[in-house]
Amino acid sequence: MLENLQHIIASTRRFAIDEYFVLALLSVIVIVTFNPDLSNSSKHPRFTWILIGILSGFWVLYGNQLAAGEEVKLFYDSIIIDDKAVFFKRLILVTGIITLLHHRFFDYKIEGEFFIFLLGAIFGLFLVVMTTNLLVLFVALEFVSICSYLLVVMKKGKPNVESGIKYLLFGATSSAVMLYGMSWFYGITGSLNFADPAFNAALLDTPAWVIQVVGFMTLGGVLFKLSAAPFHAWTPDIYEATPTPVASFLSIAPKAAAVLVMTRIFEHLSVDFVPVLTVIILLSLTIGNFSALWQTNAKRMLGYSTIAQAGFILIGLLVNNTTGFQAAYFYVTAYVCITMGAFVLIDLIAQRTLNYELESMQGLGQFDVIISVASVILMMALVGFPPTIGFTSKLLIFSSLWDVYQFDGNAIYAVVLVFGLLNTAVSMVYYLKIPFYLIVKPRPHKMTWLYVGFWKYILVAFLAFVTIYLFILPENMIGWVNGFSFLK
C-alpha cells in the first residue's frame, strides 16, 4: 500500500504541468460562472488575450517538460510522457492559440462557456496523446467529444441544433463500436495497456482476421476524430453550421491527436492492418474529393476536403515504419497553418460578402490584393503545389509509400500510391475554385463589399506567408521544438 501511494505521489509530481493546466481550466470556469455576460462586456477582448497568453505560457512550459529522448511512465503505465506526446501537446496548443486569435480578430459574439469547452477539449486531447491504456484513451476521447458537441451547439439556431444532434449520434455510435472492440481486446489479452509486450504476445495466438476486425472497431472513435470514412458523415454539416473558429479547431486538432494514438498502436502491435487501412484510405479519398467537387458553399467544401486530407494522413500510417510515421507527423504539422489559414480566409471573404457561397465572391480578388494572393497560396498548399509546405508534405507521404513498395513489392502500396496521386489531381479542381471565383470571374453589377478590419488581413497574410516560408526552410517547422529525438 505504501509503495502504491509513493508511486502515485511521484507520478503526480511529474504530471505537474498538466495539473496546472487543469487549474487554469477550473479558474476559467469560476470566472465565466461569475461573469455570465462575459461575451458582451468590455472585459471580453482582454480576457481572450489573457487566455492566448496562458496557452503561450504552457507552450513554453511543455518545451521544458522532458530532457531530450527521455520517457516517463506514470500512474502504472496508463500515462506516458515522451518526445512525441510533448510535441503534439505543443502542436495542439498552437491550434488553440490560432482559434482564439481567429475568434478575437473576427469579433465573434459567443457565450463565455466557449472558453471552457475549448480549454476542456485541449486538455482532453492532451490525455489522448499521452496514453497507451485503452480505458484512459476511451475516457479522454469522450471528454473531447462532449466538449466538441457543446462547442458546436453553442451558437443558437436550428442548423446548429440539427448538426449537433447528428454529431452526437455519429459520435455515440463510433464510441460504442470502439468500446466493444476494446472489450474484445481485453477479453483476448487480459490487459488494457496496448504497449505492454504481454498484450501483443497474447494476440499472436489469435487469428489475424479477428484482430483486424477488433482493431477496426477499437479505432472507431479515433477515426471519428480523424473524419475518416466510414465515420465521416457528420463533417460537412458541422463545418457549415458551426462558427468558423470552432470548425477550424475541429478540422486539425483532433486529427493531430488521432495520428499519434494510431502510430502508438501500430508500433506496439504485430498485426497487419494494411487491408483495413487501405479500404479506409480509398474510401476517404474518394468520398472527400468527389463530394467536394459539387459543393457551392466554401465551408462545406472544406469540410469534405478534410475527409480527403484524413486519407492522405493515413497513407503515412499505412507504411507502418519510422519514415511513414514521420511523414504523417510532418503532414499534420504543416496542415495546422494551411487548414486553419484556409478557414480564416473564407471567413474574411464571408465578412465582406455576408455569406460563404462561392458565387458571392466573384471578382472580389480583383479589388482586394491580400485576399487574392492569400487564396492562391493557401489553395495551392491544400492541393500540394510548390512553393508551399503542402508540396513538401505530400512529397514525403508519397515518397514513404513508394519506398515501402520497392522494398516489399506489395501491389496494395502501388494501388494506394496511384489512387492518391489521381485524387490529388481531382482536388485541384475544387480547391482552385476559390481563387478562380475571386480573380477570374467578373464582378457582378452593383455588387458592393463591406470593409473589414486590419488585423483580420494580418492573420490570413501571416498564415499564408508561413506556408511558403516553411517550404523554403522546412527544417524550421520542427525547429520551434528543440530536442525532439523522434523527429531527427
N, C-alpha and C positions, 0 to 999 in steps of 0.2 A: 504493500500500500504506500509506504513512504517513497519507494523507488518510482512508483507511478506519479505521485504528487510532484516529485522533483523533476520528472520528465515534462510534465505539463507546465510547471513554472519556467523551466528552461525554454520550452517551445514558445511560451507567451512572450518571453523577453526577445527572442529572435523575430517574433511576429509584431514587434512594437510599432513599426511604421504603418502597417495596415490597421493596427488598433487606433493610431492617431487619425487615420482616415475615417474610421467609424465614428470617432469622437467628433470630427468635423461634420460628418453627416448628421449626427444627433444634434449638434449645435444649430445646423440649418433648420432642422425640424422644429426646434424650440423657437427660433427667430420667426419662421413662417407662421407658426401657430399663434404667436402673439402679435403678428403683423398681417392680418388677413388681407389687407388692401395693399400688400407689398408691390404688386404689379402696377398699381396706379399711383403710387406715392413717389415723392421726389427722391426717396432712398433707392428706388429701383435701379437706376444706372450705376450708382456707387456699389450696390450690393452685387450686381453682375461682375463688376470689375474686381471686387473683393474675392469672389469665387474663382475668377480667372487667375488671380494672384495665388490663391490657395492651391489650385491644381498645378500651377507652375512650380510652386514650392515643393509639392510632392514629387514632381518630375525630377527635381534636383535631389531630393532625399533618396528616391529609389535608385538613383545612379550610384549612390554610395552604400547600398544595402549589402552588397557582397564584394568580396575580392574576386579578381578575375579567375574564372574557372572553378570557383567554389560552388558547392552544392550542399544545401541544408535540408534535412528531412525533419518535419515537425509533427507533433500530435500523432505519434505512432504511424508515420509514413502516409498519413492522409493528406498532408500538405508538403509540397516540395518547392523550395525556392532555389532556382538556379539561373544561369545567364538568360535562358530562354524566357522564363517567367518574368524576370525583371525587364527585359527588353520589351516584351509585349505589354506589360503594365504601363510602361512609359509611352508606348505607342497608343494605347487606349486613352491615356491622359491627353495626348495631343489631339485626338478626335474630340474629347470633351472640351478642350480649350477652343478649338475651331467652332464647335457647336455654339458655345457661349458667345463668341465673337460674332457669329452669324446672327444669333438672336439679338445681340445688343445693337449692332450696326443697322439692322433692318427693322428695329423698333417693334418687335412682336409684342402685342399686349396679351400676356398669358398670366395664369394664376401662379402664385408663389410656389405652389406644390411642384411646379415644373422642375425647380432646382433640386427638390428632394428626390424625385423619381430619376432625374438624370444622374445624380451622385450615387443613388442606390443601384442603378444599372451598371455604373462604372465599377462599384465595389463588387457586385456580383460577377462581373467579367474578370476581375482580379482573382476571385476564388476559382473560376473556371480554368484560368491559365496556370494556377498553382497546384492543382490536384492530380493525383493518379488513383484516387479512390472513387469507385463508381457511385457510391451513395453521396459523397460530397459533391461530385460532378452533377448529379441529378438535382440536389438541393440548390446548388449555385445557378444552374440553368433555369430552374423555376423562379428563383429570386429575380434573375434578369428578365424573365418573361413577364412576371407580374408588373415590374416597373415599366416595361415596354408597353404592355397593354394600357396602363394608366397614362403614359405619355401620349399614346395615340388618341385616346378619347377625351383628353383634357379640353380640346377645342370643341365647344358645344355645337351640335348640329347633326342633322340626320345622316349625312355621309360619314361623319366620324363615328357615330354610334354603329352604323351598319358595318363599316370596315373594322371597327374594334371587335364586334361580335364575331366576324369572320376570322379575324386574327386570333381571338380566344379559342374558337372551335378548332382551328388547324393546330394551334399551339397545344391545346389539351390532347388532341389526337396523337400528335407526334410524341408528347411526353408519355402518354400511356403506352405507345409502342416501344419507346425507349426503356421504360421501367420494366416492361415484360421481357425485353431482351436481356436487361441486367439481371433479372431473376433467374433466367436460364444460365447465364454465366456463373452466377453464384451457386446454382444447383450443380453445375458441372465441376467447378473448381473448389467450392467451399471457401472462396475468398472474394473480397471486393476490391482488392488492390491489384490492378492490372499490370503494375510494374514489378510485382513480386515474381521471381523466377518460378515459384511453385504454381502460380496461376497459369503461366504459359505451358509448363510441363503437363498440367492436367488436361490441357486442350489437345495435346498431341495424340491422346488415345481416343479422341472423338472424330467421327467422320468429317472431312473438310467441308462438305456441303452444309452440314448442320451449323458449323462455326460461321460460315459465310452468311447464312440466314440470320442467325442470332446476332452476329456482328452488325448486319444491316439494320436490324431492329434497334440495337443499342445505340447506333449512330443516328437514329431518327431525330432526336432532339437537337443534335449538333448540326445535322443537315438542314433542319428547320431554321436555325440561326444563320446558316450559310446561304439560305434562299435557293438551295439546290433542288432540282427535281428528284422525286415527286412531292417534295414538301414546299413547293414554291407558290402555290396558287394565291396566297394571301398578299404577295408582294406588290403588284401594281395598284390594287385598290388602296392599300395602306399608304403607299407613297403619294397617291393622288389626293387623298383626303387629309393627310396629316400635315401640320405646319412643316415647312421645308427644313428648318434646322433639325427637327426630330427625324424626318426621313433621311437626312444626310447622315446623322449619327447612326441610325439603324442600318444604313447601307454598307458600313465598313467596320465599325467597332465590334459587333458580334462576329463578323466574319474573321477578324484577326484572332479572336479567342478560339473560334471553332477550328481554325487551321492548326493552332498549337496543340489542341486536345487530340485531334486526329493524328498528327505526327507522333505524339507520345504513344498512342495506342498502336500505331503501325510499327513503331520502333521496338516495342516490348512484346508483341505477339507474333509468333511464327505462323501466320495464317495468310493464305493467298487471297487478298481482297481485290485482285486485278479484275476478275469478271464483274463483280458488283460495282466497283468504281467506274469501270468502262461504261456500263449501262447508264449510270448516274451522269457521267460526263457528257455522253452523247445526247441524252435527254435534255440536260440543262442547256447545252449549246444550241440545240435545235429549237426548243421551246422559247428560250430567251431571245435569240436573234430573230427568228422568223415572226414571232409575235410583235416584236418591237417595230418591224417594218411597216405595220399597218396603223401605228398609233399617230394620232394628231395632237395629243396632249404631251407636252415635254416631260412632265413628271411621270406619267405612265410609261413613256418611252424609256426613261432612265430606270424605272422600276423593272421593266423586262430586261434591260441591259445588265442589271446586277445579277439576274439569274444566269445569264451567259457568262458573266465575269466569274461567278462561282464555279462554272465548268472549267474555265481556264486555270483557276487556282487549284482545282482538284487534279489537274494534269501533273502538277509538281508532286502531289502526294501519290499519284499512280506509279510514278517512277520508283518510289519507296527506297530511296537511298539518300545519302547526305547531300548530293548535288541537287536532287529533286526537291528535298525539303528546303534547302537554302534558296532555291529559285522561287518556291512558294512564299517564303518569308519576304524575299525581296519584292515579289509581286504585290503582296498585301501592303507592305510599307509604302511602295510607290503609289498605290491607288488610294492612299489616305488623302494626299493632296490633289490627285486627279479627280476622284469621285466627288469629294467634298467641294472642290473648286467648281465642278460642273453644276452641283446643286446651288451654289452661291450664284453662279452665272445665270441660271434660269430664273432664280428669284429676283435678281437685279433686272432682268428683262421684263418679268411679270410686274414689277413695281412701276415700270414705265408704260406697259401696255394694259395693265389691270387684269390680265389672265395668262394662263400657261399654254394656250393654243398656239401651234406653230404659225397659223395664218395671221395671228395678231402681230407677229414680229417682222412682218415683211418690210424690208427696206430700212429697218431701224439701224442696222450696222453702217449704212451709208452716211448716217448723220452722227454716229457715236463710235469714234475710233477705238476706244478702250474695249467696248463690248465686242466689236467685230474682231479685233486682234485676239482677245481672250477666248472667244468662241472657237476660232480657228485652232489655237494652241491646245485648248482643253479637249476638243473633239478629236483632234489628231492624236492626242495622248491616249484617249479611250480606245481608238482604233488600234494604235500601236505603231504610229508613224514616227520616224525621226523628224526633227531633232528633239524628241521628248523622252522622258523616262519611261513612258508606256512602251516604246520600241525596245528599250533595254530589258524591260520586264518580260515581254512576250518572247524576245530572243532567248533569254535564259530558260524560260519554261520549255520552249520547243527544242532548244539545244539539249537539255537534260533528257527529253523524251527520245531524241534522235540517238544520243549516246547509249541509252539503255537498250534501244532497238538493235543497234550494231553489236552490242555485247551479248544480248540474249537471243536475238533473232525471232522473238515472238511477234507474229503478224498483228496482234492486237495493238501493239505500240505504233506500228505503221499506220493502221487504220485511224487511230486517235489523232496521230500527227497530221495526216491528210485532212481529216474532218475538222480539226482545229484551224488549220490554215484556210480552208474553204469558208469556215464560219467567220474568220477574221475579215475576209473579203466581203461577206454578207453584212457584217456590222458597219462597214464603211458606208453603206447606202443610207442607213438611218442616222448614224452619228453626224454625218456631213449635211444632213437636212437642216440643222440649226444654222450653221454659217451660210448655207445656201439661201435660206429664207432671209437671213439678216442682211446679206451683202448683195446677192444676185437678184433676188426678187424685187420688182419695183415697188416703190412706196404707194399705198392706196391713196386715192384722192381724199382730201380733207382729214387725213389722219394726223392727230396730234398726240404727242407723248409727254408724260409727266416728268418733271425734274426729280431726280433722286440725289441723296446726299453724297458728299465727297468720300467718306470712309467706306462706303459700300464698294466704290470703284477701287479703293486701295486694297481691300481684302481680295477681290477677284483678281486684280492685277498681280498681287503677291503670289497667290496660289498658282497662277499661270506661269509666272516667272520661275517658280520653284521647279516646275516640271521640265523646263529647259535647262536650268542650272544643274539639276541632278543628272540630266543626260550627259552634259559636258564633264561633270565631275561626279560620277556615280558612287565613288568611294565615300563621298561626304554624306551620303544618305545614312550610312552607319557610323560616320564619324562623330555624330552628335551623341552617340552612346559608346564611350570608350571601354575597352577591356572585355567585350563580349566574345569569348573564345569560339562560340558556335558559329559565328559569322566570319571567322578568319580562315 
